[in-house]
Amino acid sequence: MNSIFMSSVLPRLQKPTITRVGLSIDTLLRAVVWVFPVPHPSTSVPSVTPQYLLEGIAYALVQAALLLQDAILLCTNQRYASAIVMALFSREEVGRYKILRDLRKNMMEKGDAVTIEDIEEACEDHVTKQTRGQLGVILKSSGGDQLGKLLRAKFDHDPQSREAHEANAQLDIIANQLYRKMPHQRHDLRQNALYVGPNDSGTGWNQPKQQSKQTARDEIEGASNAYAGAFDRFTSIGAYRDEDPTFYSGLEAWSDRPTLPEPVVLGLD
């Protein structure tokens, strides 16, 4: 294919250059360069260091703890909407911690280069950080709904019975569905707790001040559990060393690493 292209283009360059207008050799060379540009070597973007990522990992968890403390303080002062926002941002910082750990692990074990742009892109999406920041799904039921019936079937029958197996299968489906939905729901909740805007029906306005105390408590509890799980994995070096040896060896070598705030136990009235 290339030879056909060259034979059709070069005669057009050569004919006007030599016989019609008598262009100089320099002009001809400039024309050829213009038609067939010489590629310039690309400017490489330097990769960050493993220590740089390790610092980001630690700082993300510190920020998660501080945001959680702010959420509790706001809830205590009946600023429920703002408490919800801070709790959800706290959970996102736990998600950021996990994302950065993955980037560092791939760098250390697979030799991946990680740039600032890679970090920003990986941590940009709120829903992604909410997904990474959740530990699991808590199934709540009023008792009389279908979920309540499944939970009773799970615990009221022998674990090896057909009824228990069927209930477990249905509960797994529900849990997986919630696991996928909840990050999107929390993202929407954060926006509703932060911004005034038309409501879903278009008949009125969403007012953040109408967020409830119970919703704030639920989100603080969820963020607290997420942070506590991350805190345990960050500080229990001996317990988790085998799952990520380069991470924990990096922590031990970092003599002045920050001390993480202790997990907060929810004690709101």
Secondary structure, DSSP 8 states (H G I E B T S, - for coil): -HHHHHHHHHHHHHHIIIIIS---HHHHHHHHHHHS-------------HHHHHHHHHHHHHHHHHHHHHHHHHHHTT-HHHHHHHHHHHHHHHHHHHHHHHHHHHHHHH-----HHHHHHHT--HHHHHHHT---------SSSHHHHHHHHHHHS-TTSHHHHHHHHHHHHHHHHHHHHHHHHHHHHHHHHH--EE-TTSSSEE-GGG--HHHHHHHHHHHHHHHHHHHHHHH-HHHHGGG-HHHHHHHHH-TT-------------
